[in-house]
């Protein structure tokens, strides 16, 4: 079974996909996925891979009881200009609906992973990157649909980000002690 993420995006919203959906016409020129920032691009001046750390800090900032990866709560802790779209874990289905302000960029993933020092995945950037890279095969052949159209060449969007600080609250979804930890994310 191919993991699938279906999104409905209003014409005036943009999608940052780890996919990054953008409203700028220049992003669409020569791109097989008009409206989606290419994986080598920058969204709002931020490199593609840096958005993964921002996405994980958003989702990790929410306690497990109300976390948008586990319950329909995608409006939690959202701030413009980018709205983070939750994904689910393989084999699970998560239905969610959000009211996204017009002109807002969206960051959605077909799945992702973070490896952190707090989880015992390593203590150096190289070790944490290797951990993330070991999970990348799980994200091959993912199908993403936006406004009824399949995103082409989804595997081109796979990446491993750089080292960042993941800030974990008490009762976090990772299940480790609260506080900052070194992490690398990808997907």
C-alpha positions as MATLAB code, in Angstrom:
seq = 'XXXXXXXXXXXXXXXXXXXXXXXXXXXXXXXXXXXXXXXXXXXXXXXXXXXXXXXXXXXXXXXXXXXXXXXXXXXXXXXXXXXXXXXXXXXXXXXXXXXXXXXXXXXXXXXXXXXXXXXXXXXXXXXXXXXXXXXXXXXXXXXXXXXXXXXXXXXXXXXXXXXXXXXXXXXXXXXXXXXXXXXXXXX';
ca = [
       0.000    0.000    0.000;
       1.345    3.421   -0.963;
       1.175    5.979    1.884;
      -1.006    8.865    0.770;
      -1.505   12.447    1.857;
      -4.395   14.346    0.328;
      -4.608   18.107    0.710;
      -7.109   20.666   -0.425;
      -5.411   23.976   -0.946;
      -7.286   27.160   -1.737;
      -6.145   29.088   -4.777;
      -4.795   31.888   -2.622;
      -2.779   29.653   -0.315;
       0.700   28.433   -1.067;
       2.242   24.847   -0.262;
       5.671   24.461    1.227;
       6.291   20.742    0.985;
       8.846   19.269    2.544;
       6.472   20.108    0.016;
       6.501   23.865   -0.009;
       3.545   25.312   -1.908;
       4.140   28.826   -3.034;
       1.946   31.432   -4.586;
       4.741   33.096   -6.541;
       4.453   32.454  -10.309;
       8.255   32.294  -10.655;
       8.245   29.133   -8.563;
       6.112   27.407  -11.198;
       8.277   28.156  -14.262;
       9.650   24.838  -15.593;
       8.514   23.027  -12.459;
       6.520   19.773  -12.957;
       4.599   20.755   -9.817;
       3.397   24.333  -10.322;
       2.882   26.082   -7.018;
       5.321   23.859   -5.105;
       8.779   25.172   -4.243;
      11.454   22.917   -5.813;
      13.597   20.987   -3.302;
      16.649   23.097   -4.157;
      14.705   26.317   -3.602;
      14.206   28.724   -0.756;
      10.825   29.606    0.689;
      10.550   33.033    2.247;
      14.366   33.248    2.235;
      14.789   30.012    4.213;
      16.510   26.959    2.669;
      14.261   23.974    2.084;
      15.974   21.680    4.595;
      15.716   24.265    7.401;
      11.935   24.068    7.193;
      12.061   20.486    8.521;
      13.446   21.682   11.860;
      10.783   24.370   12.034;
       8.063   21.824   11.269;
       9.332   19.429   13.982;
       9.596   22.243   16.525;
       5.969   23.152   15.740;
       4.662   19.606   16.132;
       6.887   18.790   19.128;
       5.790   21.953   20.946;
       2.315   20.511   21.450;
       1.744   18.054   24.319;
       0.769   14.510   23.291;
      -2.846   14.865   24.489;
      -3.576   17.603   21.927;
      -0.841   16.921   19.349;
      -1.951   17.308   15.711;
      -0.137   14.085   14.774;
      -2.504   12.210   17.067;
      -5.787   14.169   17.092;
      -7.671   16.553   14.799;
      -6.032   19.749   15.984;
      -4.194   21.310   13.045;
      -5.020   24.874   14.089;
      -2.851   24.649   17.224;
       0.146   27.023   17.472;
      -0.135   28.128   13.829;
       1.430   31.417   12.799;
       1.626   33.157    9.448;
       3.231   33.353    6.966;
       3.644   29.525    7.020;
       1.005   27.063    8.205;
       2.279   23.586    9.121;
       0.134   20.644    7.996;
       0.331   17.509   10.171;
       0.968   14.073    8.717;
       0.262   10.684   10.199;
       2.327    7.619   10.930;
       2.512    4.793    8.384;
      -0.505    2.529    8.512;
      -2.641    5.153   10.236;
      -5.208    7.564    8.877;
      -5.613   11.093   10.209;
      -8.430   13.282    8.984;
      -8.114   16.914    9.859;
      -9.504   20.210    8.711;
      -8.106   23.685    9.146;
      -9.153   27.177    8.317;
      -6.061   28.666    6.712;
      -5.868   32.427    6.147;
      -5.719   33.532    2.511;
      -2.191   34.040    1.212;
      -0.632   31.689    3.768;
       2.111   29.301    2.705;
       1.564   25.641    3.656;
       4.230   23.154    4.655;
       3.094   19.559    4.288;
       5.066   16.346    4.301;
       4.388   12.907    2.959;
       6.131   11.682    6.089;
       9.218   12.585    8.005;
      11.597   11.558   10.729;
      13.722   13.304   13.306;
      16.596   11.777   15.211;
      17.711   13.464   18.402;
      20.301   13.223   21.117;
      17.496   12.980   23.709;
      16.227    9.772   22.090;
      19.695    8.221   22.102;
      20.104    8.425   18.314;
      23.611    9.924   18.528;
      25.516   12.903   19.868;
      27.058   14.343   16.696;
      25.494   15.791   13.561;
      27.007   12.929   11.527;
      25.415   10.298   13.795;
      22.025   12.027   13.755;
      22.163   12.427    9.950;
      22.985    8.723    9.586;
      19.966    7.906   11.745;
      17.674   10.020    9.521;
      19.198    8.551    6.340;
      18.430    5.029    7.595;
      14.705    5.902    7.553;
      14.554    7.560    4.102;
      13.654    4.339    2.236;
      10.350    4.381    4.148;
       9.417    7.581    2.318;
       9.930    6.309   -1.216;
       6.832    5.864   -3.371;
       4.672    8.159   -1.256;
       1.671    9.625   -3.069;
       0.619   13.203   -2.358;
      -2.460   14.790   -3.866;
      -3.092   18.532   -3.776;
      -6.460   19.855   -4.940;
      -7.121   16.544   -6.712;
      -3.791   16.488   -8.618;
      -0.963   14.096   -7.792;
       2.374   15.721   -7.031;
       4.908   14.500   -9.602;
       8.259   12.950   -8.641;
       7.624   13.074   -4.891;
      10.875   11.185   -4.243;
      12.795   14.256   -5.554;
      11.666   16.112   -2.439;
      13.411   13.765    0.018;
      16.153   15.480    1.992;
      18.151   15.417    5.211;
      18.398   18.736    7.030;
      21.152   20.099    9.193;
      21.577   20.136   12.940;
      18.995   22.201   14.838;
      17.685   22.495   18.384;
      14.436   20.639   19.044;
      12.553   22.088   22.030;
      10.455   19.450   23.768;
       7.700   20.257   26.276;
       6.600   18.036   29.143;
       4.311   15.222   27.920;
       5.880   15.389   24.446;
       5.143   12.983   21.593;
       8.757   11.767   21.576;
       8.347   10.452   25.131;
      11.564   11.881   26.562;
      12.394   14.490   29.198;
      11.376   18.076   28.448;
      14.008   20.517   27.253;
      16.188   21.361   24.257;
      18.030   18.647   22.365;
      20.194   18.417   19.251;
      18.296   16.949   16.313;
      18.384   16.346   12.569;
      15.222   15.864   10.496;
      14.430   14.661    7.026;
      11.860   12.970    4.903;
];
